[in-house]
Amino acid sequence: MKEDKNDMMAAGTKIGAVTGIILFAVFGLVPGAYLGSYAAIAALAAMTGGPVEPTLIMRMLIVVGALVGIGVSALVGIVGGALAGTGLGYVADAVFGHKKAEDIKEEGAR
């Protein structure tokens, strides 16, 4: 039964991760870029002690901040989806309880 449990949890993990990727693509891509670039601008303004000048270095750092925001948003979406899927797989295994292949063969032989 433990093998079936691992199979159910692995399937739940994969389904949850794919769902997390889809939800990230739909709902997380733009907010991740926006919040990441906003955080980069706020950090740069605090470091320079005033408004951020539109120089090449500052623009590059803002783009890096946007990419970090997208990466963090993707990480949260995918890992959160995988964790939720694993939990649902565990609950589904506990509720439905799969029979072993040997038990199924014995019932078919009767």
C-alpha positions as a LaTeX table, in Angstrom:
\begin{tabular}{lrrr}
\hline
Residue & $x$ (\AA) & $y$ (\AA) & $z$ (\AA) \\
\hline
Met1 & 0.00 & 0.00 & 0.00 \\
Lys2 & 2.93 & 2.28 & 0.56 \\
Glu3 & 3.88 & 2.11 & $-3.13$ \\
Asp4 & 0.36 & 3.12 & $-4.14$ \\
Lys5 & 0.50 & 5.96 & $-1.64$ \\
Asn6 & 3.73 & 7.24 & $-3.17$ \\
Asp7 & 2.25 & 6.94 & $-6.65$ \\
Met8 & $-0.81$ & 8.94 & $-5.66$ \\
Met9 & 1.30 & 11.61 & $-3.95$ \\
Ala10 & 3.71 & 11.81 & $-6.92$ \\
Ala11 & 0.82 & 12.26 & $-9.32$ \\
Gly12 & $-0.65$ & 14.94 & $-7.06$ \\
Thr13 & 2.72 & 16.71 & $-6.94$ \\
Lys14 & 3.03 & 16.76 & $-10.72$ \\
Ile15 & $-0.54$ & 17.93 & $-11.24$ \\
Gly16 & $-0.10$ & 20.64 & $-8.60$ \\
Ala17 & 3.16 & 21.86 & $-10.16$ \\
Val18 & 1.60 & 22.10 & $-13.62$ \\
Thr19 & $-1.39$ & 23.93 & $-12.14$ \\
Gly20 & 1.04 & 26.28 & $-10.38$ \\
Ile21 & 2.83 & 27.00 & $-13.67$ \\
Ile22 & $-0.45$ & 27.77 & $-15.40$ \\
Leu23 & $-1.65$ & 30.01 & $-12.57$ \\
Phe24 & 1.73 & 31.78 & $-12.55$ \\
Ala25 & 1.53 & 32.41 & $-16.29$ \\
Val26 & $-2.00$ & 33.80 & $-16.00$ \\
Phe27 & $-1.90$ & 35.68 & $-12.70$ \\
Gly28 & 1.70 & 36.03 & $-11.55$ \\
Leu29 & 3.86 & 37.18 & $-14.45$ \\
Val30 & 2.84 & 40.84 & $-14.66$ \\
Pro31 & 2.48 & 41.46 & $-10.90$ \\
Gly32 & 5.86 & 39.79 & $-10.31$ \\
Ala33 & 7.56 & 42.10 & $-12.80$ \\
Tyr34 & 5.74 & 45.17 & $-11.48$ \\
Leu35 & 6.45 & 44.52 & $-7.81$ \\
Gly36 & 10.05 & 43.47 & $-8.50$ \\
Ser37 & 10.81 & 46.64 & $-10.44$ \\
Tyr38 & 9.04 & 48.76 & $-7.82$ \\
Ala39 & 11.11 & 47.17 & $-5.07$ \\
Ala40 & 14.28 & 47.77 & $-7.09$ \\
Ile41 & 13.40 & 51.44 & $-7.58$ \\
Ala42 & 12.65 & 51.83 & $-3.87$ \\
Ala43 & 15.94 & 50.16 & $-2.90$ \\
Leu44 & 17.92 & 52.26 & $-5.38$ \\
Ala45 & 16.27 & 55.45 & $-4.16$ \\
Ala46 & 17.17 & 54.55 & $-0.58$ \\
Met47 & 20.77 & 53.77 & $-1.54$ \\
Thr48 & 21.30 & 56.94 & $-3.58$ \\
Gly49 & 19.46 & 59.16 & $-1.13$ \\
Gly50 & 17.12 & 60.74 & $-3.65$ \\
Pro51 & 15.26 & 60.14 & $-6.89$ \\
Val52 & 16.70 & 57.53 & $-9.23$ \\
Glu53 & 18.38 & 59.04 & $-12.29$ \\
Pro54 & 17.67 & 57.28 & $-15.60$ \\
Thr55 & 21.23 & 56.11 & $-16.19$ \\
Leu56 & 22.19 & 52.84 & $-17.84$ \\
Ile57 & 23.30 & 51.21 & $-14.58$ \\
Met58 & 20.07 & 52.13 & $-12.80$ \\
Arg59 & 17.96 & 50.84 & $-15.67$ \\
Met60 & 19.90 & 47.58 & $-15.67$ \\
Leu61 & 19.38 & 47.19 & $-11.93$ \\
Ile62 & 15.66 & 47.85 & $-12.31$ \\
Val63 & 15.45 & 45.14 & $-15.00$ \\
Val64 & 17.32 & 42.75 & $-12.70$ \\
Gly65 & 14.82 & 43.60 & $-9.96$ \\
Ala66 & 11.93 & 42.84 & $-12.31$ \\
Leu67 & 13.50 & 39.50 & $-13.25$ \\
Val68 & 13.99 & 38.64 & $-9.58$ \\
Gly69 & 10.33 & 39.50 & $-8.95$ \\
Ile70 & 9.25 & 37.23 & $-11.79$ \\
Gly71 & 11.47 & 34.43 & $-10.49$ \\
Val72 & 10.16 & 34.70 & $-6.95$ \\
Ser73 & 6.59 & 34.77 & $-8.21$ \\
Ala74 & 7.23 & 31.66 & $-10.32$ \\
Leu75 & 8.91 & 29.90 & $-7.41$ \\
Val76 & 6.02 & 30.59 & $-5.08$ \\
Gly77 & 3.46 & 29.50 & $-7.69$ \\
Ile78 & 5.19 & 26.27 & $-8.66$ \\
Val79 & 6.28 & 25.18 & $-5.19$ \\
Gly80 & 2.94 & 26.19 & $-3.67$ \\
Gly81 & 1.07 & 24.25 & $-6.35$ \\
Ala82 & 3.28 & 21.21 & $-5.86$ \\
Leu83 & 2.77 & 21.29 & $-2.09$ \\
Ala84 & $-0.98$ & 21.65 & $-2.49$ \\
Gly85 & $-1.03$ & 18.78 & $-5.00$ \\
Thr86 & 1.01 & 16.58 & $-2.67$ \\
Gly87 & $-1.39$ & 17.30 & 0.16 \\
Leu88 & $-4.39$ & 16.54 & $-2.01$ \\
Gly89 & $-2.74$ & 13.32 & $-3.20$ \\
Tyr90 & $-2.17$ & 12.28 & 0.40 \\
Val91 & $-5.79$ & 13.06 & 1.31 \\
Ala92 & $-7.07$ & 11.22 & $-1.76$ \\
Asp93 & $-5.01$ & 8.17 & $-0.83$ \\
Ala94 & $-6.29$ & 8.29 & 2.74 \\
Val95 & $-9.91$ & 8.61 & 1.63 \\
Phe96 & $-10.02$ & 6.19 & $-1.29$ \\
Gly97 & $-7.29$ & 3.75 & $-0.14$ \\
His98 & $-6.03$ & 1.77 & $-3.09$ \\
Lys99 & $-5.85$ & $-1.98$ & $-2.92$ \\
Lys100 & $-2.63$ & $-3.83$ & $-3.61$ \\
Ala101 & $-2.22$ & $-5.47$ & $-6.98$ \\
Glu102 & $-2.02$ & $-8.87$ & $-5.24$ \\
Asp103 & $-5.43$ & $-8.34$ & $-3.59$ \\
Ile104 & $-6.97$ & $-7.42$ & $-6.93$ \\
Lys105 & $-5.52$ & $-10.57$ & $-8.57$ \\
Glu106 & $-6.90$ & $-12.74$ & $-5.75$ \\
Glu107 & $-10.37$ & $-11.24$ & $-6.12$ \\
Gly108 & $-10.26$ & $-11.87$ & $-9.88$ \\
Ala109 & $-9.25$ & $-15.51$ & $-9.36$ \\
Arg110 & $-12.28$ & $-16.19$ & $-7.13$ \\
\hline
\end{tabular}
